[in-house]
């Protein structure tokens, strides 16, 4: 499923005016960078790009994306401009509530990205652990957590809240 989403999102980006307006990078280079960025989003972080927040983007740009590039990879020079164009594309294509935070995180992480690619320190990046919800589940016959005093099955379970 992730491969399909990556392919579709990459194709949509490559056909956009934002991708076509990138100067100094060949279409194949833009394709490779977008493909690797989206693979980090979907496969490693587990989120669509429009659902990312600043911490997610910092993790991707500072740690995960450099691991997908070789040491001193020439593609790294084009990553900042491609990711800026991708954020512009994303902002026009979808409602992204964290857009300001994403732009700040991108600009704040680019120096870390460049250092990681230049030094090759990214090869030992630890994969993110999956989120585990530690809260106990509400049973059907337990009191509803909304505070109504009714059983959960007769209150919020019916409305799907």
Secondary structure, DSSP 8 states (H G I E B T S, - for coil): -HHHHHHHHHHHHHTSHHHHT--SS-HHHHHHHHHHHHHIIIIII-S-GGG--HHHHHHIIIIIHHHTS-TT-TTHHHHHHHHHHHHHHHHHHS--TTHHHHHHHHHHHHHHHHHHHHHTGGGG----------S----TTSB-TTSSSSBGGGTHHHHT-
